Amino acid sequence: MAEHHFKFIEKGNLGLIGLGVMGQNLVLNLESRGFSV
């Protein structure tokens, strides 16, 4: 199972490191809802 690291940064609401396919879909979903990733 892929390990995901969540990190809050100033420029974005959420930073994701170690993306697999599910992580990429999560990022696209968050961006479509107005989050800066």
C-alpha positions as CSV (number, residue, x, y, z in Angstrom):
1,M,0.0,0.0,0.0
2,A,1.3,3.4,-0.9
3,E,2.2,5.8,1.9
4,H,0.8,9.3,1.6
5,H,2.3,12.3,3.5
6,F,0.1,15.3,4.2
7,K,1.8,18.6,4.8
8,F,0.3,22.0,5.3
9,I,2.2,24.8,3.5
10,E,1.6,28.5,3.1
11,K,1.1,28.6,-0.6
12,G,-1.4,25.8,-0.8
13,N,-4.1,24.4,1.4
14,L,-2.6,20.9,1.2
15,G,0.6,19.4,-0.1
16,L,0.6,15.7,-1.1
17,I,3.9,13.7,-1.6
18,G,4.1,10.2,-2.9
19,L,1.1,10.2,-5.2
20,G,-0.2,7.0,-6.8
21,V,-3.3,6.9,-9.0
22,M,-5.6,7.3,-6.1
23,G,-3.6,10.2,-4.7
24,Q,-3.7,11.9,-8.1
25,N,-7.5,11.5,-8.3
26,L,-7.7,12.9,-4.7
27,V,-5.6,16.0,-5.8
28,L,-7.8,16.6,-8.9
29,N,-10.9,16.3,-6.7
30,L,-9.6,18.8,-4.2
31,E,-8.6,21.2,-6.9
32,S,-12.1,21.0,-8.5
33,R,-13.5,22.0,-5.1
34,G,-11.4,25.1,-4.9
35,F,-8.4,23.9,-2.8
36,S,-4.9,24.9,-3.8
37,V,-2.7,21.8,-3.8
